């Protein structure tokens, strides 16, 4: 963050965070996105995915791509999310 990168890669950034810290992180990531930064995030946090993502790649339990698309299309597909054990 010190060198102000154009792209951030984050792996499970909300893991283990308390509610206040999670809220702070959501805002920080949203602000970075609004500044034009590219965020690549690996997460099981569907609330985070819904709040800041434009596109989502869903991996299955075999670690291959199950689906990809616009965030609303993916996150509203409960059958897909159940099949990959996200809900």
C-alpha positions as CSV (number, residue, x, y, z in Angstrom):
1,X,0.0,0.0,0.0
2,X,2.9,2.3,0.6
3,X,4.0,2.4,-3.0
4,X,0.4,2.9,-4.2
5,X,0.1,-0.1,-6.5
6,X,-2.4,-0.2,-9.4
7,X,-3.3,-3.9,-8.6
8,X,-3.9,-5.5,-5.2
9,X,-4.0,-9.3,-4.8
10,X,-5.7,-10.3,-1.5
11,X,-6.2,-13.8,-0.1
12,X,-9.1,-14.1,2.3
13,X,-8.7,-10.5,3.6
14,X,-11.7,-10.8,6.0
15,X,-10.6,-14.0,7.6
16,X,-10.6,-13.7,11.4
17,X,-11.6,-10.0,11.5
18,X,-14.0,-8.6,14.1
19,X,-17.1,-6.7,12.8
20,X,-15.6,-3.3,13.2
21,X,-12.4,-4.2,11.3
22,X,-14.4,-6.0,8.6
23,X,-16.5,-2.8,8.1
24,X,-13.3,-0.8,7.9
25,X,-11.8,-3.2,5.3
26,X,-15.0,-3.1,3.2
27,X,-14.8,0.7,3.1
28,X,-11.1,0.8,2.3
29,X,-11.5,-1.8,-0.6
30,X,-14.5,0.1,-1.9
31,X,-12.5,3.4,-1.8
32,X,-9.6,1.7,-3.7
33,X,-12.0,0.4,-6.3
34,X,-13.5,3.8,-6.8
35,X,-10.0,5.2,-7.2
36,X,-9.6,2.9,-10.2
37,X,-7.5,0.2,-8.5
38,X,-7.8,-3.4,-9.7
39,X,-8.6,-5.8,-6.8
40,X,-8.1,-9.5,-7.2
41,X,-9.6,-11.2,-4.1
42,X,-9.8,-14.8,-3.2
43,X,-12.6,-15.1,-0.6
44,X,-15.4,-17.2,0.8
45,X,-17.0,-13.9,2.1
46,X,-20.0,-13.5,-0.2
47,X,-20.9,-10.2,1.4
48,X,-17.6,-8.8,0.4
49,X,-17.9,-10.2,-3.1
50,X,-21.3,-8.7,-3.5
51,X,-20.3,-5.3,-2.1
52,X,-17.2,-4.7,-4.3
53,X,-16.9,-7.1,-7.2
54,X,-17.8,-6.5,-10.8
55,X,-16.9,-10.0,-12.0
56,X,-16.5,-13.3,-10.1
57,X,-14.7,-16.6,-10.9
58,X,-16.1,-19.5,-8.9
59,X,-13.8,-22.4,-8.2
60,X,-15.1,-25.9,-7.4
61,X,-13.7,-28.3,-4.9
62,X,-11.5,-29.8,-7.6
63,X,-9.8,-26.4,-7.8
64,X,-11.0,-25.8,-11.4
65,X,-13.3,-23.0,-12.7
66,X,-16.9,-23.8,-12.2
67,X,-18.4,-20.6,-13.4
68,X,-17.5,-17.0,-14.2
69,X,-19.6,-13.9,-14.9
70,X,-21.0,-10.7,-13.5
71,X,-21.2,-10.6,-9.8
72,X,-25.0,-10.3,-9.6
73,X,-25.5,-13.3,-11.9
74,X,-23.1,-15.5,-9.9
75,X,-24.2,-14.4,-6.4
76,X,-27.9,-14.8,-7.2
77,X,-27.5,-18.3,-8.5
78,X,-28.1,-20.3,-5.3
79,X,-27.9,-23.7,-7.1
80,X,-24.3,-22.9,-8.3
81,X,-23.3,-21.6,-4.8
82,X,-24.7,-24.7,-3.2
83,X,-23.0,-27.0,-5.7
84,X,-19.6,-25.4,-4.8
85,X,-20.3,-25.4,-1.1
86,X,-20.4,-21.6,-0.6
87,X,-23.9,-21.7,0.9
